[in-house]
Amino acid sequence: MLRLRGAHATLVAAITVLAFVSASCGDDEGEATGATGEETTGAGGAVDVTLQEFAVIPAQGSAPAGDVTFNVTNKGPDDVHEFVVIQTDLAPDALPTNKDGSVDEEGKGIEPQDEIEDIPVGDTQNLTVNLAAGNYVLICNIYDKDEQESHYQEGMRVSFTVE
């Protein structure tokens, strides 16, 4: 039998205590808890999204409900884009629009969740949104006055499902 003395015994005791503390950091349902003791959102995940003239391209078409982090890269090659997450049961090409062709973000049948405005070409920005299960549309809602084009009307829209 191995006997531990002094610093070795203290180290073993500390490791044992840390193991028990770590194992007890969840609540009774197995959910992780934050530093404040509040339940954190389960599931979710990360989704890489490419914006380019003129498409919104998520690496996957769905994510689990909870905190979803969108890692959004504007590959241009020329235009600044934005990224808007909208909850809706409407088809991606059937969202309510303004006269200029941009989406009316206060229109009937849609609930904007969050957005990243003005992402420069070559830049990647992250957006974490707590999403409930349902249907969503991811869009760029920029209207370019000089070119008189709505990026949404040019095809920068795609459906996305949260399960």
C-alpha positions in Angstrom: 0.0 0.0 0.0 1.3 3.4 -1.0 1.4 6.1 1.7 1.3 9.8 0.8 2.9 12.4 2.9 2.8 16.2 3.1 2.4 18.0 -0.2 1.5 14.8 -2.1 -1.4 14.1 0.3 -2.6 17.7 0.0 -2.4 17.5 -3.8 -4.4 14.3 -4.0 -7.0 15.8 -1.6 -7.3 18.9 -3.7 -7.8 17.0 -6.9 -10.4 14.8 -5.3 -12.3 17.9 -4.1 -12.1 19.5 -7.5 -13.5 16.4 -9.2 -16.5 16.4 -6.9 -17.1 20.1 -7.4 -16.9 19.8 -11.2 -19.3 16.9 -11.2 -21.9 18.9 -9.2 -21.9 22.0 -11.5 -25.1 20.9 -13.3 -28.7 21.1 -12.1 -31.0 18.1 -11.4 -31.9 17.9 -15.1 -28.3 17.7 -16.3 -28.4 21.3 -17.6 -25.2 23.3 -17.2 -25.4 26.3 -15.0 -23.6 29.6 -15.3 -21.6 31.5 -12.7 -24.7 33.2 -11.4 -26.4 29.8 -10.9 -28.9 30.5 -13.7 -29.6 27.8 -16.2 -27.8 28.3 -19.4 -29.4 27.6 -22.8 -28.9 24.0 -23.9 -28.0 22.8 -27.4 -27.6 25.5 -30.0 -24.4 25.4 -31.9 -22.3 27.3 -34.5 -23.1 27.9 -38.1 -20.6 29.3 -40.6 -22.3 31.6 -43.1 -20.9 33.1 -46.3 -22.3 36.3 -47.8 -21.4 37.2 -51.4 -22.9 38.9 -54.4 -25.7 37.8 -54.3 -26.3 34.8 -52.0 -26.5 33.9 -48.3 -24.8 30.5 -47.9 -25.0 28.7 -44.5 -22.7 25.7 -44.1 -25.8 23.8 -42.8 -29.5 24.3 -43.2 -30.5 23.8 -39.6 -29.3 24.0 -35.9 -30.6 22.8 -32.6 -32.8 25.2 -30.6 -30.8 27.4 -28.1 -27.9 29.8 -28.5 -26.9 29.6 -32.1 -23.7 31.4 -33.1 -23.5 32.5 -36.7 -19.9 33.1 -37.9 -20.6 35.4 -40.9 -18.0 36.1 -43.5 -18.5 38.6 -46.3 -16.7 37.3 -49.4 -17.9 40.2 -51.5 -16.2 40.6 -53.8 -17.3 44.2 -54.0 -20.2 45.1 -51.6 -20.7 45.6 -47.9 -23.4 43.2 -46.7 -25.5 42.7 -43.6 -26.9 39.6 -41.9 -30.4 39.5 -40.6 -32.1 36.5 -38.8 -35.9 36.6 -39.2 -38.4 34.1 -37.8 -41.2 33.4 -40.2 -43.3 30.7 -41.9 -43.2 32.7 -45.2 -41.0 31.5 -48.0 -37.7 33.2 -48.3 -38.8 35.1 -51.5 -42.2 36.1 -50.0 -41.2 38.4 -47.2 -43.0 41.8 -47.1 -41.0 44.5 -48.8 -40.7 48.3 -49.0 -41.0 50.1 -52.3 -37.3 49.9 -52.9 -37.4 46.1 -52.6 -35.8 45.8 -49.2 -37.6 43.7 -46.6 -40.0 45.6 -44.3 -38.6 44.4 -41.0 -41.8 45.5 -39.3 -44.0 43.8 -41.9 -46.7 41.2 -41.2 -45.7 37.6 -40.7 -42.1 38.2 -39.8 -40.2 38.6 -36.5 -36.6 39.9 -36.9 -34.5 38.3 -34.2 -31.1 40.1 -34.5 -28.6 41.3 -37.1 -25.1 42.4 -37.9 -25.0 45.6 -39.9 -22.4 46.7 -42.5 -19.9 43.8 -42.7 -17.0 44.9 -44.8 -15.6 42.7 -47.6 -13.2 40.1 -46.2 -14.5 40.6 -42.6 -15.9 37.9 -40.4 -18.3 38.8 -37.5 -20.1 36.6 -35.1 -23.7 36.8 -33.9 -25.2 34.7 -31.1 -28.9 34.5 -31.0 -31.2 32.4 -28.7 -33.5 30.7 -31.2 -36.6 28.7 -30.5 -37.5 25.8 -32.7 -39.1 27.0 -35.9 -38.6 28.4 -39.4 -36.3 31.3 -40.2 -35.0 33.2 -43.2 -31.4 34.6 -43.3 -31.1 37.7 -45.4 -29.0 40.7 -46.4 -31.3 43.7 -46.3 -29.1 46.4 -47.8 -30.5 48.7 -50.4 -27.8 50.3 -52.5 -29.0 53.7 -53.6 -26.2 54.3 -56.1 -26.9 51.1 -57.9 -30.6 51.1 -57.1 -30.5 47.5 -56.0 -32.0 45.6 -53.0 -29.7 42.8 -52.0 -32.7 40.8 -50.8 -34.3 41.1 -54.3 -31.0 40.1 -55.9 -31.2 36.8 -54.1 -29.5 37.3 -50.7 -32.0 35.1 -48.8 -32.2 31.5 -47.6 -34.4 29.4 -45.4 -33.0 28.1 -42.1 -34.6 25.7 -39.6 -34.1 25.5 -35.9 -35.1 22.1 -34.4 
